[in-house]
Amino acid sequence: MIANCLHLRTVFVLCSLFLLSAPDCLQAGWQAGVSKIVITPEDEIWMGGYASRKSPAEGVLQDLYAKSLVLADEEGNRVVMVTTDLVGIPRSVRENVVTAVIEQHQLRPDQILLNASHTHCGPELRPSKSTIYDLDPAITAQCRQYRQRLEEKIIQVIGKSLQDLEPVEVNYSFGRAGFAMNRRYPMPDGSYKNSPYPAGPVQHQVPVLAINSAEGNLKALLFGYACHNTTTGIMKFNGDYAGYAQAELEKLHPGTIALFMMGCGGDQNPYPRGEEKFLSLHGTALALAVETALQDIQPTKLTGAIESRLSEVPIEFAAVPDRAELEARLEDKNVYIRRHARLMLNHLDSEGSIAPEYPYMVQCLSLGDQLTMVALAGEVVVDYDHLIRAQIPEKNLWIAGYSNDVFGYVPSLRVLKEGGYEAGGAMIYVDLPGPFAESIEERILGEVHKLYSDLEKE
C-alpha cells in the first residue's frame, strides 16, 4: 500500500515538472500541420512570366511545389497559408480552391491565404495570356488542363496539412538578405528603365516563422522576401532563387518543410542576374538569412488567439477606353497593344461593358498577440511595405504581396505619378483596361487600416 502511494506521488511530481517545463505555446494548445506536393507540369507546356518566349518549356531544372502550413490556436481558430512556385494565383483558382476547402473542411475564406513566389520559370496558367501571347488553341488547352490539376493538388495538400496537426511551439524572428535591388532606374528624359537602381527603396528583411514539434524537431519554416523571382529566363521549369532557398533549407534540416512567401517585390529584382549560376547563389544567400534568424537568442514566441479578416476594396482605373478607341488600337505598331485591344473588345462583346474599377483583395492575420500578417493582392511595389509599417504601430509586422489574386502591378501613388512599367506600362499584358487612378494608394491603405483595427478590437 505504502509502495503504491509512493509510486503515485512520484508519477504526480514528474507530470507536474513536465507541465511546468513545457513551452508556453504548447500549454496554450497551439497546433500546426504542414504538407507539400509536386506541381511540376507533366508536359512541357508554355511558361509564364516573359512575353518574349516563343516556345514551350524544354525540361525541368527543379521541381515546383505547392506547400500548405496550418496554424491553430487553443480555441480551434485556424489559418491555412499555401505557398506556390508559380508566376501567380489567378482569382478563379483561389475561388475554386476555397469553395472546395470550405465544403470539405469547414473553413472560412478569410482563413485561407494563397501566395505565389512569382517564379518566371513556372507554367502559364492565366487564361488571358492566350490572347496576349497569341497562343495556339492546343497550347491554351494544355494550360487549362494544368490549371485544373493544380487546383486539385492545392486542395489535396491543404487537406493533408490539416490531417498533420500536432502540438507545436511557433517562434518569429527575422534576418536580412541584400541581393534584392530597386529596378526603376530614372533616366535623364524622365522615363524609367528596368535596371539596377541602388538608390531606390528596398526591403531586405527576411521574416521567419520556425515551427517546432513537442519533441523539439523543426517541423516547418515559413520565410519571406520582397524580390521578383527573375534571376533567369531559361526554358526549364524551376522555382528561381526562392525554390533554391527552400531546397537548401530542407537539405540543412532533414524532415523540415520550408515554405517561401513573396513580399512586396513588384519593383525589385535579384542582382546580379541573367546566368543560371546566380540561382543557387541567391538561394543560398536567402537560406543563410533564414539560418541567421534561427540563431536569434530571444525569438518571439507566438501565443494567444489566431484571428483573420478578408475583404475587397474597389480600386478605380484612371480611364476606361470605349469601343472606338480600342478599335483604333488594333492598328497600333506594337503587337501587344493590338492584342490587348482585341482582349478588351472580346470582353466588351461578351460582357457588354468594361468595369471602371477592380475588386482588390486585402487580408489580415493576427497570429497570436505578437505578430500581424498583411497579405495584399497583385504585384505590389515595395512602397506599400514601408507605408503600411508607418501607419500600423506594430513591432512585428509581416507584409506579403502576390497573394490570393495576382492580376497585375499595384503601384503606389509615387510610382504611379513617375510613370513607367509598374505604373501602367505593363497593363497591355493583362486583362485590365489601363492604369489605375491616383486614389489607389489611399484605398488600399485605408482597407488595411480598417482590417487591422477590426482585429485589434477582438
C-alpha positions as CSV (number, residue, x, y, z in Angstrom):
1,M,0.0,0.0,0.0
2,I,2.8,2.4,1.0
3,A,4.7,1.4,-2.1
4,N,1.7,2.2,-4.3
5,C,1.2,5.6,-2.7
6,L,4.9,6.5,-3.2
7,H,4.6,5.4,-6.9
8,L,1.6,7.6,-7.5
9,R,3.3,10.5,-5.7
10,T,6.3,10.1,-8.0
11,V,4.2,10.0,-11.1
12,F,2.3,13.1,-10.0
13,V,5.6,15.0,-9.3
14,L,7.1,14.0,-12.7
15,C,3.9,15.1,-14.6
16,S,3.9,18.4,-12.8
17,L,7.5,19.0,-13.6
18,F,6.8,18.2,-17.3
19,L,3.9,20.7,-17.5
20,L,5.9,23.4,-15.8
21,S,8.8,22.9,-18.2
22,A,6.7,22.7,-21.4
23,P,6.9,25.7,-23.7
24,D,4.2,28.3,-23.2
25,C,2.6,27.9,-26.6
26,L,2.3,24.1,-26.0
27,Q,0.4,24.8,-22.8
28,A,-1.8,27.2,-24.7
29,G,-2.6,24.5,-27.2
30,W,-1.2,25.8,-30.4
31,Q,-1.0,23.2,-33.2
32,A,0.4,23.1,-36.7
33,G,0.3,20.9,-39.7
34,V,2.3,21.1,-42.9
35,S,2.5,19.3,-46.2
36,K,3.9,19.7,-49.7
37,I,3.1,18.4,-53.2
38,V,4.9,18.5,-56.5
39,I,3.1,20.7,-59.1
40,T,5.7,20.5,-61.9
41,P,3.8,20.1,-65.2
42,E,3.8,16.6,-66.6
43,D,4.1,18.0,-70.1
44,E,6.4,20.7,-71.5
45,I,3.7,23.3,-71.6
46,W,4.0,27.1,-72.1
47,M,5.9,29.0,-69.4
48,G,4.6,32.1,-67.6
49,G,6.4,35.4,-66.9
50,Y,8.1,36.6,-70.1
51,A,6.1,37.7,-73.1
52,S,9.2,37.2,-75.3
53,R,9.1,33.4,-75.1
54,K,8.4,31.8,-78.4
55,S,8.1,28.1,-77.5
56,P,7.1,25.8,-74.6
57,A,9.3,24.6,-71.8
58,E,12.3,22.4,-72.6
59,G,12.5,20.3,-69.4
60,V,12.8,20.5,-65.7
61,L,15.7,22.0,-63.8
62,Q,14.0,21.8,-60.4
63,D,10.6,20.5,-59.3
64,L,7.9,23.0,-58.4
65,Y,5.8,22.7,-55.2
66,A,2.6,23.8,-53.5
67,K,3.1,23.7,-49.7
68,S,0.5,24.2,-47.0
69,L,1.0,25.3,-43.4
70,V,-1.9,25.3,-41.0
71,L,-1.7,27.1,-37.6
72,A,-4.4,26.6,-34.9
73,D,-4.8,28.2,-31.5
74,E,-6.2,26.6,-28.4
75,E,-9.8,27.6,-29.3
76,G,-9.5,25.8,-32.6
77,N,-9.2,29.0,-34.7
78,R,-7.2,28.1,-37.8
79,V,-5.4,29.8,-40.7
80,V,-4.1,28.0,-43.8
81,M,-1.2,29.5,-45.7
82,V,-0.4,28.0,-49.1
83,T,2.8,28.9,-50.9
84,T,3.4,28.0,-54.5
85,D,6.2,28.0,-57.1
86,L,4.0,29.8,-59.6
87,V,4.0,33.1,-61.5
88,G,0.7,34.0,-59.9
89,I,-2.6,32.9,-58.4
90,P,-5.5,33.7,-60.7
91,R,-8.7,34.8,-58.9
92,S,-10.5,31.8,-60.5
93,V,-8.0,29.4,-59.0
94,R,-8.5,30.8,-55.5
95,E,-12.3,30.8,-55.8
96,N,-12.3,27.1,-56.9
97,V,-9.9,26.1,-54.2
98,V,-11.7,28.0,-51.4
99,T,-15.1,26.6,-52.4
100,A,-13.8,23.1,-52.1
101,V,-11.9,23.6,-48.9
102,I,-14.9,25.3,-47.3
103,E,-17.1,22.3,-48.2
104,Q,-14.5,19.7,-47.1
105,H,-13.0,21.3,-44.0
106,Q,-15.5,23.9,-42.8
107,L,-13.1,26.8,-43.1
108,R,-14.0,30.4,-44.0
109,P,-12.5,32.3,-46.9
110,D,-10.7,34.7,-44.6
111,Q,-8.8,31.7,-43.1
112,I,-7.2,30.8,-46.4
113,L,-4.2,32.6,-47.8
114,L,-2.7,31.6,-51.2
115,N,0.7,33.1,-52.2
116,A,2.7,32.8,-55.4
117,S,6.5,33.1,-55.5
118,H,6.2,34.7,-58.9
119,T,8.9,32.5,-60.5
120,H,9.2,33.3,-64.2
121,C,10.2,29.7,-64.9
122,G,6.9,28.1,-64.0
123,P,3.8,27.1,-66.1
124,E,1.5,29.6,-67.7
125,L,-2.0,29.3,-66.1
126,R,-3.6,32.7,-66.6
127,P,-6.5,32.5,-69.1
128,S,-6.0,36.0,-70.6
129,K,-2.4,35.1,-71.7
130,S,-3.8,33.0,-74.5
131,T,-4.7,36.2,-76.4
132,I,-1.7,38.3,-75.1
133,Y,0.8,35.7,-76.2
134,D,-1.3,34.6,-79.2
135,L,-1.1,31.0,-78.2
136,D,-2.2,28.1,-80.3
137,P,-5.6,26.6,-79.2
138,A,-3.8,23.3,-78.3
139,I,-1.4,25.1,-76.0
140,T,-4.3,27.0,-74.4
141,A,-6.0,23.7,-73.7
142,Q,-2.8,22.4,-72.1
143,C,-2.6,25.4,-69.8
144,R,-6.3,25.0,-68.9
145,Q,-5.8,21.3,-68.1
146,Y,-2.8,22.1,-66.0
147,R,-4.8,24.7,-64.1
148,Q,-7.5,22.2,-63.3
149,R,-4.9,19.6,-62.0
150,L,-3.2,22.4,-60.0
151,E,-6.5,23.2,-58.2
152,E,-6.9,19.6,-57.3
153,K,-3.4,19.4,-55.9
154,I,-3.7,22.5,-53.8
155,I,-7.0,21.2,-52.3
156,Q,-5.2,17.9,-51.6
157,V,-2.2,19.5,-49.9
158,I,-4.4,21.7,-47.7
159,G,-6.3,18.5,-46.6
160,K,-3.0,16.7,-45.8
161,S,-1.7,19.6,-43.7
162,L,-5.0,19.7,-41.7
163,Q,-4.6,16.0,-41.0
164,D,-1.0,16.7,-39.8
165,L,-2.0,18.9,-36.9
166,E,0.1,18.4,-33.7
167,P,1.2,20.5,-30.7
168,V,3.9,22.9,-31.6
169,E,5.9,25.9,-30.5
170,V,6.0,28.8,-33.0
171,N,8.7,31.4,-33.0
172,Y,9.1,34.6,-35.0
173,S,12.4,36.3,-35.9
174,F,13.9,37.8,-39.0
175,G,17.2,38.1,-40.8
176,R,18.4,40.1,-43.8
177,A,19.4,39.4,-47.4
178,G,20.9,42.0,-49.7
179,F,20.6,40.8,-53.3
180,A,17.2,42.5,-54.0
181,M,17.5,45.9,-55.5
182,N,15.1,48.5,-56.9
183,R,14.9,48.2,-60.7
184,R,13.3,51.6,-61.6
185,Y,16.3,53.5,-62.9
186,P,15.4,57.2,-63.6
187,M,16.7,58.4,-67.0
188,P,17.5,62.0,-67.9
189,D,14.4,62.2,-70.1
190,G,12.1,61.5,-67.2
191,S,11.5,57.9,-68.1
192,Y,12.3,54.8,-66.0
193,K,14.5,51.9,-67.3
194,N,14.4,48.4,-65.8
195,S,18.0,48.4,-64.4
196,P,19.7,48.2,-61.0
197,Y,19.0,51.3,-59.0
198,P,20.9,51.1,-55.7
199,A,19.4,54.5,-54.5
200,G,15.9,53.2,-54.8
201,P,13.7,51.9,-51.9
202,V,14.1,48.2,-50.9
203,Q,13.0,45.9,-48.1
204,H,15.8,43.5,-47.2
205,Q,14.1,42.0,-44.1
206,V,13.6,38.2,-44.2
207,P,10.7,37.3,-41.8
208,V,10.8,33.8,-40.4
209,L,8.4,31.5,-38.6
210,A,10.0,28.4,-37.0
211,I,7.6,25.7,-36.1
212,N,8.9,23.1,-33.6
213,S,7.2,19.9,-32.6
214,A,6.7,18.9,-29.0
215,E,9.8,16.7,-29.3
216,G,11.8,19.8,-30.3
217,N,12.1,18.9,-34.0
218,L,12.0,21.7,-36.6
219,K,8.7,20.8,-38.4
220,A,8.4,23.8,-40.8
221,L,10.0,27.1,-41.8
222,L,7.9,29.9,-43.3
223,F,10.0,32.7,-44.6
224,G,9.6,35.7,-47.0
225,Y,11.4,38.2,-49.1
226,A,10.4,41.1,-51.3
227,C,12.0,40.5,-54.7
228,H,11.0,39.3,-58.2
229,N,11.9,35.7,-58.9
230,T,13.5,36.7,-62.2
231,T,17.1,35.6,-61.8
232,T,17.0,33.9,-65.2
233,G,14.7,33.4,-68.2
234,I,15.8,29.8,-69.0
235,M,13.4,27.4,-70.6
236,K,13.4,24.8,-67.9
237,F,11.0,24.7,-65.0
238,N,12.4,25.9,-61.7
239,G,11.5,27.9,-58.6
240,D,14.2,30.5,-59.2
241,Y,16.1,31.8,-56.1
242,A,13.1,31.0,-53.8
243,G,13.0,27.4,-55.0
244,Y,16.7,27.1,-54.4
245,A,16.4,28.6,-50.9
246,Q,13.6,26.2,-49.9
247,A,15.6,23.3,-51.2
248,E,18.8,24.4,-49.3
249,L,16.9,24.8,-46.1
250,E,15.3,21.4,-46.4
251,K,18.7,19.9,-47.1
252,L,20.1,21.7,-44.0
253,H,17.2,20.5,-41.8
254,P,16.1,17.0,-43.0
255,G,12.4,16.3,-42.3
256,T,11.6,20.0,-42.3
257,I,9.3,21.6,-44.9
258,A,10.4,25.1,-45.9
259,L,7.8,27.5,-47.4
260,F,8.6,30.8,-49.2
261,M,6.1,33.7,-49.1
262,M,6.6,36.5,-51.6
263,G,6.7,40.1,-50.3
264,C,6.1,43.5,-51.9
265,G,8.7,42.9,-54.7
266,G,6.8,44.4,-57.6
267,D,9.7,46.8,-58.4
268,Q,12.6,44.7,-57.1
269,N,14.9,42.4,-59.0
270,P,17.6,40.0,-57.8
271,Y,21.1,41.2,-58.8
272,P,23.3,40.1,-60.4
273,R,21.0,38.1,-62.8
274,G,20.9,36.6,-66.2
275,E,23.0,33.5,-65.6
276,E,22.0,30.1,-64.2
277,K,24.7,30.1,-61.5
278,F,23.0,33.0,-59.7
279,L,20.0,30.8,-58.9
280,S,21.9,28.9,-56.3
281,L,23.9,31.9,-55.2
282,H,20.9,34.0,-54.4
283,G,19.1,30.9,-53.0
284,T,21.9,30.2,-50.6
285,A,22.1,33.9,-49.6
286,L,18.4,33.8,-48.7
287,A,18.7,30.4,-46.9
288,L,21.6,31.8,-44.8
289,A,19.5,34.8,-43.9
290,V,16.9,32.3,-42.5
291,E,19.6,30.4,-40.7
292,T,20.8,33.7,-39.1
293,A,17.2,34.4,-37.9
294,L,17.1,30.9,-36.4
295,Q,20.1,31.9,-34.3
296,D,18.2,34.7,-32.6
297,I,18.7,34.1,-28.9
298,Q,15.4,35.7,-28.0
299,P,12.9,34.9,-30.8
300,T,9.3,36.0,-30.3
301,K,7.1,33.1,-29.2
302,L,3.6,33.3,-30.7
303,T,0.8,32.7,-28.2
304,G,-2.8,33.8,-27.8
305,A,-5.6,33.8,-30.3
306,I,-5.4,33.5,-34.1
307,E,-7.8,35.8,-36.0
308,S,-8.3,36.6,-39.7
309,R,-10.0,39.1,-41.8
310,L,-10.5,39.3,-45.6
311,S,-12.2,42.0,-47.7
312,E,-12.3,43.6,-51.1
313,V,-12.0,47.3,-51.8
314,P,-12.7,48.8,-55.3
315,I,-9.7,50.5,-56.9
316,E,-10.6,52.7,-59.8
317,F,-9.0,52.9,-63.3
318,A,-7.8,56.3,-64.5
319,A,-9.9,55.8,-67.6
320,V,-11.8,53.1,-69.5
321,P,-11.5,53.1,-73.3
322,D,-14.6,52.9,-75.4
323,R,-15.1,50.7,-78.4
324,A,-13.8,53.3,-80.9
325,E,-10.6,53.8,-79.0
326,L,-10.0,50.0,-78.8
327,E,-10.7,49.5,-82.5
328,A,-8.2,52.3,-83.3
329,R,-5.5,50.4,-81.2
330,L,-5.9,47.4,-83.5
331,E,-3.8,49.3,-86.0
332,D,-1.0,50.1,-83.5
333,K,2.6,49.2,-84.4
334,N,3.0,47.5,-81.0
335,V,1.8,43.9,-81.3
336,Y,1.0,43.7,-77.6
337,I,-1.2,46.9,-77.7
338,R,-3.1,45.3,-80.6
339,R,-3.6,42.0,-78.7
340,H,-4.6,43.9,-75.6
341,A,-7.2,45.8,-77.6
342,R,-8.5,42.6,-79.0
343,L,-8.8,41.2,-75.5
344,M,-10.7,44.2,-74.3
345,L,-13.0,44.1,-77.3
346,N,-13.7,40.4,-76.7
347,H,-14.7,41.4,-73.1
348,L,-17.0,44.2,-74.4
349,D,-18.7,41.7,-76.8
350,S,-19.2,39.1,-74.1
351,E,-20.0,41.3,-71.1
352,G,-21.4,44.5,-72.7
353,S,-19.1,46.8,-70.8
354,I,-15.7,47.2,-69.1
355,A,-15.8,47.7,-65.3
356,P,-14.4,51.1,-64.2
357,E,-12.9,49.6,-61.1
358,Y,-11.3,46.4,-59.8
359,P,-12.2,44.5,-56.6
360,Y,-8.9,44.5,-54.7
361,M,-8.3,41.8,-52.1
362,V,-6.8,42.6,-48.7
363,Q,-6.2,40.0,-45.9
364,C,-5.0,40.5,-42.4
365,L,-4.0,37.7,-40.0
366,S,-3.4,38.1,-36.3
367,L,-1.0,35.3,-35.4
368,G,-1.4,35.4,-31.6
369,D,-0.7,38.6,-29.7
370,Q,2.7,39.1,-31.1
371,L,2.6,39.1,-35.0
372,T,0.3,40.6,-37.6
373,M,0.5,39.5,-41.2
374,V,-0.9,41.6,-44.1
375,A,-1.4,39.9,-47.4
376,L,-2.0,42.0,-50.5
377,A,-3.2,41.0,-54.0
378,G,-1.3,41.7,-57.1
379,E,2.3,42.7,-57.9
380,V,2.7,45.1,-55.1
381,V,5.6,47.6,-55.2
382,V,7.9,47.9,-52.2
383,D,6.5,51.3,-51.2
384,Y,3.5,49.6,-49.7
385,D,5.7,47.7,-47.2
386,H,7.1,50.9,-45.9
387,L,3.7,52.8,-46.0
388,I,1.9,50.1,-44.0
389,R,4.7,49.9,-41.4
390,A,4.4,53.7,-41.0
391,Q,0.6,53.5,-40.3
392,I,0.5,50.4,-38.1
393,P,2.1,50.7,-34.7
394,E,3.1,47.0,-34.6
395,K,6.6,45.8,-33.7
396,N,6.3,42.5,-35.5
397,L,4.7,43.0,-39.0
398,W,4.9,40.6,-41.9
399,I,3.7,42.1,-45.2
400,A,3.2,39.8,-48.2
401,G,2.3,40.7,-51.8
402,Y,1.3,38.3,-54.7
403,S,-1.5,36.9,-52.5
404,N,-4.9,35.4,-53.4
405,D,-5.3,37.2,-56.8
406,V,-2.2,38.1,-58.9
407,F,-3.8,40.2,-61.6
408,G,-1.1,42.8,-62.5
409,Y,1.0,45.5,-60.9
410,V,-0.1,47.6,-57.9
411,P,1.7,50.9,-58.0
412,S,2.0,53.3,-55.1
413,L,1.0,56.9,-55.7
414,R,4.7,57.9,-56.1
415,V,5.3,55.2,-58.7
416,L,2.0,56.0,-60.5
417,K,3.0,59.6,-60.8
418,E,6.5,58.8,-62.0
419,G,5.2,56.5,-64.7
420,G,6.9,53.6,-66.4
421,Y,6.3,49.8,-66.5
422,E,5.0,49.2,-63.0
423,A,2.9,52.4,-63.1
424,G,0.8,51.3,-66.1
425,G,3.0,50.3,-69.0
426,A,2.6,46.6,-68.1
427,M,-1.2,46.9,-68.3
428,I,-1.0,45.8,-72.0
429,Y,0.0,42.3,-70.9
430,V,-3.1,41.7,-68.6
431,D,-6.8,41.7,-69.0
432,L,-7.4,45.1,-67.4
433,P,-8.3,48.3,-69.4
434,G,-5.4,50.6,-68.3
435,P,-3.6,52.3,-65.4
436,F,-5.2,52.8,-62.0
437,A,-6.4,56.1,-60.7
438,E,-4.3,58.1,-58.2
439,S,-6.8,57.1,-55.4
440,I,-5.3,53.5,-55.4
441,E,-2.8,54.0,-52.5
442,E,-5.4,55.7,-50.3
443,R,-8.0,53.0,-51.0
444,I,-5.6,50.1,-50.2
445,L,-4.0,51.7,-47.1
446,G,-7.4,52.6,-45.8
447,E,-8.6,49.0,-46.1
448,V,-5.5,47.6,-44.4
449,H,-6.1,50.0,-41.5
450,K,-9.7,49.0,-41.3
451,L,-9.0,45.3,-41.1
452,Y,-6.1,45.8,-38.7
453,S,-8.3,48.0,-36.4
454,D,-11.1,45.3,-36.6
455,L,-8.6,42.7,-35.4
456,E,-7.4,44.9,-32.6
457,K,-10.9,45.1,-31.2
458,E,-11.0,41.3,-30.7
